[in-house]
Amino acid sequence: MKKKINIFDTTLRDGEQAPGASLRPEQKIMIARQLARLGVDTIEPGFAISSPGEFQAIQQISRELQDVEICGFARCVKADIDAAVAATRDAARRRLHLFVSASQIHLQHQLRKTEDQVIDLMREMIAYGKQFVEQIEFSPMDASRASEEFLYRMVETAIEEGATIINIPDTMGYALPEEFGPLFARIRQNVRGGDKVVYSAHCHNDLGLAVANSLAAIRHGVTQVEVSVNGVGERAGNCSLEELVMAIETRSDALGVETNIRTSEIFETSRMVSRAMHFPIAYNKPIVGRNAFQHESGIHQDGLLKNRNTYEIMDPEAMGIPRSMIVLGKHSGRHAIKHRASEYGITLEDRELDEVYNRFKVKADETKIVTDDVLLQLIGESTEQAIEPYALTELQVLAGSNRSRIASVTIRAAEDNAERTYTGAGEGPLEAVIGCIREAMPVDARFEDLELHSLSTGEDAFGEAVVTVVCQGKRYRGTAIHRDIIFAAARAYVSACNSAIMAVRLSQEGKQAAGQ
C-alpha cells in the first residue's frame, strides 16, 4: 500500500505574507472553502493575533469547515497562543503550530537570545499550549542553517513537552535536496523519542528547490508537506501545492506515496487564489501556467495530434484545465492549422490551405501567437467568406468622473450583412460596452477574464487585450490589438463570443446528424 502524505496548506497564512497578497476576510473564507473542496488535509488559515479581521476570518473558517483540520499559528508568545486557541475553538479538529528561531544568525541578530534561553522559552510555551490542544506542531525556524546539535536539542525539548508533529522548515530556501532529506533521518536517530512523532517539511523556493526538497523529505520518512497554492509566499514563495501533488500523482510508482487531493479542483483553486491576491501566474509555471499544456512547435503538434502522450506526461483535463494544447505561432505547420479550422467545421482545400498558411505566417511574425479568432479572420480573408458570425464596426463611449459611462456599439451580422446599433450604460466604460455587445450576440457567454498588455512604450503604445468567456461550461478566448484599450477589449470579447457561437453550432449540427 502507498503511504499517505498529509497536505498542509498555508496559502492563507504564509502565502498571504507575500508583499501585495493581502486578502480581505471574506476572500480568505471563500478560498478556504475551495481548499476543502480540493481535499487538503489541514488548513492554516492565518495569524490570529495580527488583526481583528484575521481573527474573525479564522473563527468563521473553523466553525464552517468541520471536515478539515484547522491549524492555529503562533509565536512562542502567550498572547499569540491565546489568540490562536480562541480563534480555532469551534473547529472539529485542530492543532496549534508554534515556532521559534533555530539558527545562530536569527538568535544573534533578531531574537537576541542564547540557546539556553530559547530552550527555556520553548518548554514554557509548548507546555502552555498543550493545556488547550492535544496536537502541537513545533517548527524550529531557519532549521536548515542551524547547528545540528542545537536543532537536536530543540526537537528533543519539543517532544518532551508534548509536541506531536515536528516541522523542519527550510525557511530561507537554502538547503539542497541531498542535504535536506537526510536531515530528517539524522534527527530521528539522534533525538530521544524521535521515532514517536510525525515529521513535516516546510520549504521555501529561493533557489527554486522547494518541491525538490519536499520530495527529498518524503523519501526520508516525512508524512506531511506544507504547501501553498501557486507557490505563493514570502520572497520567492513556498512549495507549490499543485507541483508537489502532480509530481506525486505522476511519479507515484517511484515515490510510493499518494495524497487526498482531488486533482480536478487544481485549476479552479489556482485561478481563485491568483485573482484574489492579484498575483498573475507566470506563463511557464508548471501545471497551471498558460503554456504548461500548450505546444507551438510543428513537430510537437504533429505528435500530439497523433497521440497526446508523445509530448505530455499529465492529462490537463483531469486537473480541470481546459483542453487547448495547440497554440498557433510561427513554428506551427499546415497540419495544425487545418486541424484547428476543422474544429470549427471548416474544411480547407489544398489551395485554400496554402493561402491561409501564407497569411498566417505573416500574422504570426507580427503577433507571436495566432489565436482562434484571428485564424478565423485569416480564413475569411483567404476564402472571401464571412466566417465569423458577428463583427464590431463602430464603438463610442462617453465617460466622466461623476456619471455613468454610456456606450454605443454597432455590430454587423454575417447572416444578413445588416448593421445594428445598441446603447447601454455601466459604472465603467468596458462594462457599458460589454452590455451593448451582449444585446447584439445571441450567446450566453459569461465574461470571465480580461488581460491587458502594453506592446511598446509611450502614450501611443498599442495595447493587446485577451478576453476569456465561458459558454456551456467551456472557455473561449479572443484577442485584439489597438491603441484604444477599450476598443481592443471589445473586439476581443466579440471574437471570443464568435468562437463560442461557432463551436455551439458545430456541436448542434453533429447531434442532429447523429440523430438522423
JOQUI-V688165 format. One record per residue. PSI is psi in whole degrees, -180 to 180 (NA if undefined). Layout:
psi=(PSI,PSI)
This chain:
psi=(145,144,140,131,122,125,111,111,125,25,-41,-6,-76,-39,-41,-14,-8,135,127,-1,6,138,147,155,-42,-29,-39,-41,-43,-45,-39,-40,-41,-36,-36,-41,-35,-29,20,151,-37,137,128,97,-2,-171,96,-34,-15,-34,158,-39,-40,-44,-47,-38,-45,-41,-45,-41,-42,-38,-37,-42,82,-11,1,141,136,133,122,137,134,146,172,66,132,-42,-39,-46,-44,-44,-44,-41,-44,-41,-31,10,-36,6,142,-39,132,164,166,131,111,146,155,153,147,-30,151,-34,-46,-43,-41,-43,-22,-58,-34,50,156,168,-42,-39,-38,-43,-44,-41,-43,-49,-47,-46,-36,-42,-39,-45,-31,-19,-28,-33,152,-41,114,124,132,136,118,100,142,38,-33,-13,9,159,131,-35,-42,-36,-42,-42,-43,-47,-42,-42,-44,-43,-41,-36,1,8,135,-18,127,117,124,109,134,73,-35,8,36,-28,155,151,-41,-14,-44,-44,-55,-21,-37,-39,-40,-38,-46,-37,-29,3,130,130,7,-19,9,7,165,142,143,152,138,104,138,166,27,-32,14,24,11,-46,-43,-42,-38,-40,-37,-39,-42,-41,-20,29,-1,137,5,138,134,127,171,151,134,9,20,153,-178,144,-117,1,-175,179,127,125,-52,-34,-45,-48,-44,-25,-43,-44,-43,-35,34,-26,-37,-34,-29,27,168,170,174,9,136,101,-24,-16,0,-49,-44,-40,-43,-46,-40,-45,-42,-45,-44,-38,-9,38,104,149,129,141,-36,17,127,145,-59,-4,155,-36,-1,-31,35,147,127,-32,132,-38,-45,-44,-42,-43,-42,-39,-26,-40,121,-34,-9,-36,15,133,-5,156,108,-36,-27,-18,10,14,127,141,108,57,-23,120,130,124,-168,-17,-2,154,178,-37,-45,-39,-45,-40,-44,-40,-39,-26,-18,16,19,123,123,123,166,-44,-43,-41,-40,-42,-45,-43,-41,-44,-38,-43,-40,-46,-39,-35,-30,-43,-2,-57,132,106,170,-43,-39,-40,-42,-37,-43,-39,-41,-42,-39,-36,-1,44,155,91,-47,136,-34,150,139,119,-24,143,134,141,132,117,154,157,-24,25,164,151,135,133,150,127,133,127,134,129,129,-27,-43,4,24,144,135,144,138,146,156,174,160,170,-30,161,-39,-39,-42,-43,-46,-37,-41,-45,-37,-36,-32,-30,120,66,135,80,115,128,113,-41,146,128,136,132,134,130,-4,-174,165,166,-15,18,146,144,140,128,135,117,136,131,157,125,121,41,-1,149,140,140,145,149,156,152,131,158,-29,111,-27,-43,-40,-44,-38,-44,-38,-39,-44,-43,-42,-42,-39,-44,-40,-45,-46,-39,-41,-44,-44,-41,-44,-40,-39,-40,-40,-42,-39,-36,-34,NA)
